[in-house]
Amino acid sequence: MRDRVAFGIKLGFDRAQATRLARLDTPEKIQDFVSALRSNPEHGGDTCLSAVEVLNQGHAHCIEAGFLAAAAFWMQGEPPLLMDFHAEGDDDHVVALFRRGRHWGAISKSNHVWLRWRDPIYRSLRELALSYFHEYVNGPLKTMRAYSHAYDLRRIDKARWITNQDNCWDVAEAIDRIRHYPLVTRAQARRLRRRDRMELRADKILEYPKEIAAAAARG
């Protein structure tokens, strides 16, 4: 524990923050921590907060939670890995990756019932990505089209995504530019079944509805 706290401070967290993250010694604890963060309503416009700023502000959306989860994994001696999903007519989504043995799992922050935690049972990143396909939706449409390889955040200066006080748009753009692999062909995409009434009703389930309602009220 002491070594993890010391490493967290070296990464740029203050002692209290490093101590909180050092206690997250399993993927399940990391997922519970990011799930408990309020959903970022982005009242003042789009944001891409660093891991420190997520803790300072107490809210996050997917890539922001991904930065924090990746930092927590790094503190536990695991690589800080992210995977990006591309979508058609929808927002991209980012998850933090981890492995148990030969199998992949994911930490994911979503305010909806969709696009959440994945147990480490997937033999490849494609398998893991496909597990999100029928959940990745916008209204009646299934919108996911591609997934990236694992992006190791140790490739870039930690100040750009851990301690940055400004938005981390350059990191988000770097992840967006890495190689992505298609999940469906154009012909398959044209034949995708539209979601039914029951599935559309499930879209109304939100973990933090007040934040979303407040954002809508502010225009």
C-alpha positions in Angstrom: 0.0 0.0 0.0 2.8 2.4 0.9 4.6 1.8 -2.3 1.4 2.3 -4.3 0.7 5.6 -2.6 4.3 6.8 -3.2 4.0 5.9 -6.9 0.6 7.7 -7.1 2.3 10.8 -5.7 5.0 10.4 -8.3 2.4 10.3 -11.0 1.1 13.7 -9.8 -1.8 12.9 -7.4 -1.8 14.5 -4.0 -1.4 12.2 -1.0 -5.2 12.0 -0.3 -5.9 11.2 -3.9 -3.1 8.7 -4.2 -4.3 6.9 -1.0 -7.9 6.6 -2.4 -6.6 5.1 -5.6 -4.1 2.8 -3.9 -7.0 1.1 -2.2 -8.5 0.1 -5.6 -6.6 -3.1 -5.8 -9.0 -5.1 -8.0 -10.7 -4.2 -11.3 -14.0 -4.6 -9.5 -13.0 -1.9 -7.0 -11.9 0.4 -9.8 -15.2 -0.1 -11.6 -17.2 0.6 -8.5 -15.2 3.8 -7.9 -15.7 5.2 -11.4 -19.4 4.2 -11.4 -19.9 6.1 -8.1 -18.6 9.3 -9.8 -21.4 11.6 -11.0 -22.0 11.7 -14.7 -20.3 14.7 -16.2 -23.1 17.0 -17.5 -20.6 19.3 -19.4 -22.6 22.4 -18.5 -20.0 24.7 -20.0 -19.4 22.6 -23.2 -17.4 19.5 -24.1 -14.7 18.5 -21.7 -11.9 15.9 -21.6 -10.7 16.0 -18.0 -7.5 14.6 -16.7 -7.4 12.0 -13.9 -6.6 14.6 -11.3 -9.3 16.9 -12.5 -11.9 14.0 -12.4 -11.1 13.6 -8.7 -11.1 17.4 -8.1 -14.5 17.8 -9.8 -16.1 14.6 -8.8 -17.6 13.7 -12.1 -16.6 12.0 -15.4 -17.8 10.7 -18.7 -16.3 7.7 -20.5 -12.7 8.8 -21.5 -12.3 10.9 -18.4 -13.2 7.8 -16.3 -10.9 5.8 -18.6 -7.9 8.1 -17.7 -8.6 7.6 -14.0 -9.1 3.8 -14.2 -5.9 3.5 -16.3 -4.0 5.5 -13.6 -5.4 3.2 -10.9 -4.2 0.1 -12.8 -0.8 1.7 -13.3 -0.5 2.2 -9.6 -1.3 -1.5 -9.1 1.5 -2.5 -11.3 -0.6 -3.1 -14.4 -0.3 -1.2 -17.8 -2.6 1.8 -18.3 -4.5 0.7 -21.4 -7.5 2.2 -23.2 -9.5 1.0 -26.2 -11.6 3.3 -28.4 -14.8 2.5 -30.2 -15.8 4.4 -33.4 -19.5 4.8 -34.2 -21.6 6.0 -37.1 -24.0 8.9 -36.2 -23.1 8.6 -32.5 -20.4 9.5 -30.0 -17.2 7.4 -29.7 -16.7 5.5 -26.5 -13.6 4.7 -24.5 -13.0 1.8 -22.0 -10.0 1.0 -19.8 -8.6 -2.5 -20.4 -7.2 -5.2 -18.1 -6.2 -8.8 -18.5 -6.6 -11.8 -16.2 -4.5 -14.6 -17.6 -5.1 -14.6 -21.3 -8.5 -13.0 -21.2 -9.5 -9.4 -21.5 -12.0 -7.4 -19.4 -13.0 -3.7 -19.4 -13.8 -0.8 -17.0 -16.5 1.4 -18.5 -18.3 4.6 -17.4 -21.8 5.0 -18.7 -24.8 6.9 -17.4 -27.0 4.5 -19.3 -27.8 0.8 -18.7 -25.6 0.1 -21.8 -21.8 0.1 -22.3 -20.7 -0.9 -18.8 -18.3 -3.3 -17.1 -17.0 -6.5 -18.8 -15.7 -9.5 -17.0 -12.3 -10.8 -18.1 -13.6 -13.7 -20.2 -12.8 -12.5 -23.7 -10.0 -14.2 -25.7 -9.3 -11.2 -27.9 -10.1 -7.5 -28.1 -12.4 -8.2 -31.0 -14.4 -10.6 -28.8 -14.5 -7.9 -26.1 -15.6 -5.2 -28.6 -18.3 -7.4 -30.1 -19.8 -7.8 -26.6 -20.7 -4.1 -26.8 -22.2 -4.2 -30.3 -25.9 -4.7 -29.5 -25.6 -2.2 -26.6 -24.0 0.6 -28.6 -27.1 2.4 -29.7 -28.6 5.7 -30.6 -32.4 5.6 -30.7 -33.5 2.7 -32.8 -30.1 2.2 -34.5 -27.0 0.1 -33.6 -24.2 2.5 -34.3 -20.9 0.8 -33.4 -18.6 0.2 -36.3 -14.9 -0.2 -35.3 -12.6 -0.8 -32.3 -9.0 0.1 -31.7 -6.0 -1.9 -30.5 -5.0 -1.4 -26.9 -3.4 2.1 -26.4 -0.8 2.2 -23.7 -0.9 5.6 -22.0 2.8 5.2 -20.9 3.6 6.1 -24.5 2.8 9.8 -23.7 3.8 12.2 -21.0 1.7 11.6 -17.9 1.3 15.3 -17.4 -0.9 15.3 -20.5 -3.6 13.0 -19.1 -3.0 12.7 -15.3 -2.3 16.2 -14.0 -3.4 18.4 -16.9 -5.5 21.3 -15.7 -6.8 21.9 -19.2 -8.8 19.6 -21.4 -6.8 16.6 -22.7 -8.0 17.0 -26.3 -4.6 16.1 -27.7 -4.7 12.7 -25.9 -8.2 12.0 -27.1 -7.2 12.9 -30.7 -4.2 10.6 -30.5 -6.3 7.7 -29.4 -8.9 8.5 -32.1 -6.1 8.4 -34.7 -4.7 4.9 -33.8 -5.5 2.0 -36.0 -9.1 0.8 -35.7 -10.6 -2.5 -37.0 -14.0 -2.8 -38.6 -16.6 -4.9 -36.9 -19.2 -5.0 -39.7 -19.2 -4.5 -43.4 -21.2 -1.8 -45.1 -23.6 -4.5 -46.4 -24.0 -5.9 -42.9 -24.6 -2.4 -41.5 -27.4 -1.8 -43.9 -29.1 -5.0 -42.8 -29.0 -4.4 -39.1 -32.3 -4.8 -37.3 -33.7 -1.7 -35.7 -34.2 -1.9 -32.0 -37.7 -2.8 -30.7 -40.0 -0.9 -28.4 -38.9 -2.8 -25.3 -35.2 -1.9 -26.0 -36.1 1.8 -26.5 -37.9 1.8 -23.2 -34.7 0.7 -21.5 -32.9 3.8 -22.8 -34.8 5.8 -20.1 -32.9 4.1 -17.3 -30.2 6.5 -16.1 -27.8 6.2 -13.2 -27.6 10.0 -12.7 -30.7 11.5 -14.2 -30.5 14.8 -12.4 -27.2 15.8 -14.1 -28.6 15.1 -17.5 -31.8 17.0 -16.8 -29.9 20.0 -15.5 -27.7 20.0 -18.7 -30.8 19.9 -20.9 -32.4 22.7 -18.9 -29.3 24.9 -19.5 -29.6 24.3 -23.3 
